[in-house]
Amino acid sequence: MDARHPQSTNAVLSSSLRLIRAHRRMRSIDVAQAMNMALRSYEHFESGAGRINIERIHRFAEVTDSDPHGILAALALGSPAFALRCADNKLATILAVALQEFDEEAGDAIADLDARPIINTFTRMFRDLADQSVRRDAEAEAWLEQRRSRLMTPERDDGGS
């Protein structure tokens, strides 16, 4: 997406819903029926037409086993891909739950927090999560490479005899 021409919120919603539905290999009619909606009403919703309906976003997420908070965050970020990235791991819902617990535990002390430590903490946390993902992939590759040699391999036929 070109930063000079950002998508509208409705276009981001539409792209997010379509990406998730395609990722789940579901047809519009299947999602519509599971949401107890007429197909045309669902298509109107998926096209991003009309006002954003949070209750429908949550129903869609339930039907597609995706992350409703990821879809909502995608709207704020202007990134349909973020909604898809959160669909399986429920990242945004996990963040919302953790934030809810923080609100319950810290209460009014939250208002006294300075912005700089908040920024530093979240930046460090997200960097650590990204590093963990890369490290996990590298560890998986190393594990496979180390053990692959134990597998039987077909003998090569070099065309001799």
SULHUBEL-V854031 format. One line per field, one symbol per residue. phi: phi as a letter, one per 40 degrees, with the letter a starting at -180 (. if undefined). A space follows every 50 residues. Layout:
phi->???
This chain:
phi->.cccbcccdccccdccccdcccccfbcdcccdcccfbcdcccdccccgcg ccbccccccdccccfbbccccccdcccgbdccdcccdccfdccccccccc ccccccfccdcccccdccccccccccccccccccccccccccdcccbdcc ccbcccbcgcg
